[in-house]
């Protein structure tokens, strides 16, 4: 089965594959996906045969085109290998109590009203060892990084207790505009109610919602600083709004800074520390790949700070 020129999210059925069930043939689209997961995908209408949703038991024929599809806001399907985020998410760690997923930029953490494109929560159902999970952390659409899920109610309860006690340290890597001279905490209260853009208030918020910023000693280019930001209980756009209000918007920031729509937002959730546990997922920023092991070492040091 060979992929035609129109993209890696599409394959054409060859003579050797003729007569296979669709749930078996879809292995060519997502090789690492189990049969059970492929059947769930097909059941959601996300496996197309010649542009139309197929049934799991359908027998494919030579020359037919198979593709994964999601639905953008205009309601038309498009291949996963082009604009659709299907290839991006992954399962970093699973079990016995938590699962850790990687979220690429451009993907919502959960389904949003009025949007038909898949979210991380929906895609994670095909990746997780058990589809009955609860997302415990969420990231903005353009923010990348790890997302933690509980595989049982007891694990979810332990995480919430750790959050309330200031024992859940969420450490992000970011590239900030301007030269950050030293460590600081952004303490502004935030108003997120009914807003596409979080409003920064003049008064202080609760300490668990402060953003602690630590410049890291790595070259980031003229007029920019590579930094870590540690939060304990996040609010919508918290780090983005706090950094911008402090005079150092995140690089690529179109909503709070000087970036343009479509620019890469340099904000990545790289480490989550719980009592006796830690989860990590470094960013795939090409310009920092050689230094990334040392950058992650530096991040581990600041992530140990108390609330």
Order of alpha helices (4+ residues) and beta strands (2+ residues): beta-alpha-alpha-beta-beta-beta-beta-beta-beta-alpha-beta-beta-alpha-beta-beta-beta-beta-beta-beta-alpha-beta-beta-alpha
